Every structure is written in C-alpha cells, then in structure tokens.
Amino acid sequence: MENLFSINGKVALVTGGSRGIGEMIATGFLVHGAKVYISSRKADVCDATAKRLMEEHGGECVSLPGDVGSVDGIEALVSTLEETESELHILVNNAGTTWGAPLGEFPESGWDKVMDTNLKGIFFLTQRLLPLLRAARRDGDPARVINVGSVDGIKTPIFDNFSYGASKAAVHHLTRILAAHLVKENILVNGIAPGPFPTWMLSAGVGFGGKVEGQDWDSVGERNPSGRVGSTEDIAGLAILLSSRAGGYIVGETIACDGGAVACS
C-alpha cells in the first residue's frame, strides 16, 4: 500500500509536453521519479522546457521534438525514441490544437488540421508505440496509455471551435475502443477530459492573447463551479493515479478534471 501511487523508475512520453496541460503532467511525473520524454513541434521550445523542468525539479527530462499530426512525423518520433529506449511504461497522448471561426466561415483546413493532430495522431502514435508498451508491461503492472480529451467533447463548447469539440468526443470514444482491444494485452487505456486550466489555448479563447503568466485567471475561475481554474497538482495527480497501481483496475474511462463544469452543465 505504501507504493500505491508510485511511478518511480518508469519511462513516460508526454506529447505536447512543452507547455500547458502536457507540461503540468510531465512535471508531476518528473517529481515522482519517472524518466520523462516531452515532445512538441517546436524544437527550441521543447528543449527549453526540458532544461527548465530538470533545473527546477531534478530528475531526467528529455526533449524529443516531433509532429504527431502526420504519420511521417509519428514514425520519425518513434524511431528516435527507439534509439534510446526499449520499453515505454506510460504514453500520454496530449498534443492537440484548435481552430476558431464562425459556423458559416469555418474552413476545411481548420477541420483537417484539428482532426489530424487531435485524433489521427493519437491512434497512429499508439499503434506505432505498441512494441515498446508491450515490452514494458509486467504481471500486476500494466503499461498505460492516457489520452487527453476535453470537456468540450462532453458538453457543448462555449467557443466556435467546431472541429475541436468533435475531435475530443471522438478521442473519448477511441479511448474506450483501444482499451477494449488492449486490456487483454495488459495495456490499460484511459482518458482525461480537462476543464479550464491556465494554458495558452484557453488564454487565446478568453482574450488574454495566448499569454499565461500574469493574467487574471481568477476572473476565469469565477465562472467555474469550483470558483477557480485547475492547477498542476490537479491534472498531474489524476495522471499519476492512472499510471500507478492505484489505477490498475480502471479501464476505458474518460475522467473529467474540470472543477464541476460538466456536472453542473
């Protein structure tokens, strides 16, 4: 029981880990003893985040730049990871994008970009990483896949982000489908549906211009039933639960981490 929430010594990959929700999850993993690879499209940003997280928290955080919005990008990312790791205990499919436009003006490019990154990327990255996940599984300690969806995939979004909400609803269902296929292989697949957190994506939506630091997040949190936006501890704690022995009997679920936004909608 004393190791119920332990992920010490595990190897994790967090896509979209250079900022936002991904960085929060990577931070929690790092603090709790995992070796963490973070991936994002912009190599300089990814490198800087990995360096900063190690300076602040210790441990080993490795920058692994890549684009999970295309199969070519996914194969390149997996090939690079395989050069240094023979096992992957935890995969967090967090990389995502959004697009906003009025219904009558919403472009095909905005639809395709969001679906490719948010949905197709999850499927094909998980597929390509199955050999490393299978190598990491142990009796009583399955490998884990965590797909990051959104409350916008559960309730009607407040923004005109039509492809985003649809893509996240599909992520939630894909999570259940993958879970049903992989649980017999001792690989557990679950999802997290975040609500409002202080991230670049939400900042752009609420008028902060993409800025995260120094913004009035309290005013955003006032609209949430819990009276606040989420914190690193909130999202990292749930990811650690799903990655540890404590979450070993949870299969195919998408858990809202939203301060009550869905429950009160």
FIRO-987787 format. One line per 2 residues: their letters; for each residue x, y, z of C-alpha. Coordinates in pm, whole numbers, plus 32768, in hexadecimal, padded with zeros to 4 digits. Layout:
N
A	X Y Z ~ ...
This chain:
265
ME	8000 8000 8000 ~ 8120 80F1 803E
NL	8177 80E7 7EC9 ~ 8011 8106 7E52
FS	804F 8243 7D8B ~ 81B9 8201 7D2C
IN	8236 8237 7BC8 ~ 83A2 823F 7C33
GK	848E 81B9 7B2A ~ 838C 81B0 7A14
VA	83C7 8241 78BA ~ 82BB 832F 7838
LV	827D 83ED 76F7 ~ 819F 8522 7707
TG	8146 85B8 75B6 ~ 8101 872B 75B6
GS	81D8 872F 76EF ~ 8286 887B 76BA
RG	8169 894D 774A ~ 800B 8945 77DB
IG	7F68 8803 784E ~ 8087 8732 77C3
EM	818D 87F4 7885 ~ 80BE 87D3 79C2
IA	80A8 8659 799C ~ 8219 863F 7944
TG	826C 8707 7A7E ~ 81A6 861B 7B5B
FL	8247 84EA 7ABE ~ 83A3 857C 7AE5
VH	8371 85D7 7C52 ~ 82FA 8476 7C99
GA	8428 83C7 7C07 ~ 83D1 8379 7A9D
KV	84BB 83B3 797A ~ 83F2 849C 789D
YI	8407 84DE 772A ~ 834B 8610 76B4
SS	82F2 8650 754A ~ 8278 877E 7488
RK	829B 8808 7329 ~ 8380 892B 7386
AD	84D4 889C 73E0 ~ 8558 89D6 748C
VC	8429 89EF 756F ~ 8433 887B 75BD
DA	85A6 888A 760E ~ 8578 89B9 76F0
TA	8458 891B 77B1 ~ 8517 87D7 77EC
KR	8643 8898 786C ~ 8571 8975 794F
LM	84AE 8851 79E3 ~ 85F0 879D 7A40
EE	8681 88D9 7AD8 ~ 8546 890C 7BA9
HG	84F6 87A5 7C0A ~ 8624 86CA 7BC4
GE	85FE 8579 7B20 ~ 861F 8534 79AD
CV	8547 85E9 78AE ~ 85A3 85B3 7741
SL	8536 868F 7621 ~ 84B3 85C5 74FA
PG	842F 86BB 73F5 ~ 833B 8635 72F5
DV	81F4 866A 723E ~ 80E3 856F 7297
GS	7FF4 860C 719C ~ 807B 852E 7085
VD	80DA 83C0 706A ~ 8234 8420 6FE8
GI	826A 84FA 7118 ~ 81F4 83E7 71FE
EA	82DC 82E6 7164 ~ 8403 83D2 7187
LV	83AE 8411 72F4 ~ 838B 82A0 7343
ST	84CF 824D 728D ~ 858C 834D 735E
LE	84F7 82C9 74A3 ~ 8552 8164 7447
ET	86BE 81CA 742A ~ 86CF 81FE 75A4
ES	85AE 8139 763C ~ 8542 7FCF 761E
EL	8411 7FFC 76FF ~ 8307 8108 772C
HI	8236 80EA 7867 ~ 8158 821C 7838
LV	80E1 82CC 76FE ~ 8022 8411 772A
NN	7F7B 847A 75E6 ~ 7F52 85E9 7638
AG	7FBD 86A6 74FF ~ 7E9B 876A 7475
TT	7E32 889B 73B3 ~ 7CF7 8961 7378
WG	7C5B 8A49 7277 ~ 7B57 8B55 72A9
AP	7A6F 8BEB 71A2 ~ 78F9 8C32 717A
LG	7829 8B10 70FC ~ 77F5 8B9F 6FA1
EF	7965 8BF2 6F76 ~ 7A0A 8AC0 7010
PE	7B13 8A46 6F17 ~ 7B69 88E5 6EAC
SG	7CD3 8925 6F0B ~ 7C69 896F 7072
WD	7B9F 8830 707D ~ 7CB4 8754 6FF0
KV	7DCD 87E8 70C2 ~ 7D0F 87AD 7206
MD	7C9E 864E 71AD ~ 7DF9 85E6 7137
TN	7EA6 8657 7276 ~ 7D9D 8613 737C
LK	7D13 84C8 72FE ~ 7DE2 8427 71ED
GI	7F22 8475 72A8 ~ 7EAC 83BB 73DE
FF	7E4E 8284 731D ~ 7F88 8263 724D
LT	807D 82C6 735F ~ 7FE3 81C2 7447
QR	7FEE 80C3 732E ~ 815D 8104 72E0
LL	81BF 80FA 7451 ~ 8115 7FAE 749D
PL	8260 7EEB 7490 ~ 82F9 7FCB 759F
LR	81BA 7FC1 766F ~ 81AA 7E47 7656
AA	8315 7E2E 76C3 ~ 82CC 7F01 77F9
RR	819E 7E41 787D ~ 81C7 7D64 79AD
DG	80E2 7C7A 7A6B ~ 8023 7D5A 7B5A
DP	80B1 7E93 7AB7 ~ 8021 7ED6 795D
AR	80A7 7FD5 786A ~ 7FCC 810C 7859
VI	7F41 81EF 774C ~ 7E96 8333 77B1
NV	7DDB 83F8 76A6 ~ 7D97 8564 76F6
GS	7C3F 85CB 767C ~ 7B74 86F5 76F3
VD	7A30 8757 7798 ~ 79E2 87ED 7641
GI	79BC 8686 75CF ~ 78B2 8648 76D9
KT	77E8 878A 76E8 ~ 77A6 8895 75E2
PI	78D6 897B 75C4 ~ 78AD 8AED 760A
FD	799A 8B45 74EB ~ 7966 8B18 7373
NF	7A66 89FF 7364 ~ 7993 8903 72A7
SY	7AA1 880B 7246 ~ 7B41 8819 739F
GA	7A11 87A6 7463 ~ 79C5 869B 7362
SK	7B2D 861F 7365 ~ 7B32 8604 74E0
AA	79E8 8546 74E9 ~ 7A86 8456 73F2
VH	7BBC 843C 74D0 ~ 7AE1 83D0 75F3
HL	7A3F 82BE 7526 ~ 7B89 8253 748B
TR	7C0B 8230 75F0 ~ 7AFE 8132 763E
IL	7B39 8077 74F8 ~ 7CB2 8062 752D
AA	7C7D 7FFE 7698 ~ 7BA0 7EDA 762F
HL	7CA8 7E5E 753D ~ 7DDA 7E8F 761A
VK	7D65 7E2E 7778 ~ 7D96 7CBF 771B
EN	7EFC 7D16 76C2 ~ 7F37 7DAC 781C
IL	7F34 7F11 7796 ~ 7E3A 7FFA 783B
VN	7DA7 811B 7777 ~ 7CEB 8237 7820
GI	7CA1 83A4 77E0 ~ 7C99 84F3 788E
AP	7BA9 860A 782A ~ 7C38 874F 78B5
GP	7B64 887E 78F9 ~ 7BF3 89DE 7921
FP	7D68 89EA 7969 ~ 7E5A 8B0F 793F
TW	7EDB 8AAD 77E7 ~ 7F31 8B58 76A1
ML	7DFE 8AC7 75F9 ~ 7D09 8B48 76FC
SA	7DC1 8C92 7711 ~ 7D86 8CC9 759F
GV	7C17 8C73 75C7 ~ 7BCD 8D5B 76ED
GF	7C7E 8E8A 765D ~ 7DD4 8E76 7705
GG	7E80 8E60 75B3 ~ 7F28 8D14 75F9
KV	7FDF 8D9A 772B ~ 7FD9 8CBD 7862
EG	80AF 8D6A 7966 ~ 8028 8EA0 7A12
QD	7EC4 8E7E 7993 ~ 7D86 8E9D 7A5D
WD	7D3A 8D2B 7A78 ~ 7C69 8D6C 7BAE
SV	7B64 8E14 7AD3 ~ 7B5A 8CE0 79F5
GE	7B44 8BFC 7B23 ~ 7A19 8CBC 7BAB
RN	7948 8C27 7A93 ~ 799F 8AC5 7B01
PS	78CC 8A12 7C0B ~ 7A06 89E2 7CDF
GR	7A56 8B54 7CC8 ~ 7BAF 8B25 7C2F
VG	7C6F 8A9F 7B06 ~ 7D31 895C 7B23
ST	7E95 8939 7BA2 ~ 7FC2 8861 7B54
ED	7F72 878C 7C84 ~ 7E10 874B 7C08
IA	7E6A 86C5 7AB0 ~ 7FB3 8621 7B12
GL	7F0C 8572 7C37 ~ 7E0A 84D0 7B56
AI	7F13 846A 7A57 ~ 7FE4 83CD 7B6C
LL	7EB3 8311 7BEC ~ 7E73 8281 7A92
SS	7FE3 8226 7A6A ~ 8016 8179 7BBA
RA	7F98 8046 7C72 ~ 7E82 811F 7CFE
GG	7DE9 812B 7BA2 ~ 7E28 7FC2 7B46
YI	7CB7 7F65 7B32 ~ 7C42 8094 7A6B
VG	7C0E 803E 78FE ~ 7B7F 8109 77DE
ET	7B06 822D 78B0 ~ 7B1D 839F 785C
IA	7B24 8461 79A2 ~ 7AC6 85D0 79A5
CD	7BBF 86A8 7A62 ~ 7AFA 87E8 7A55
GG	7A90 886E 7BA8 ~ 7929 8807 7B69
AV	78F7 88A6 7A12 ~ 7857 8770 797C
AC	7794 870C 7AB1 ~ 76F7 8865 7AC7
S	76B8 8897 7955
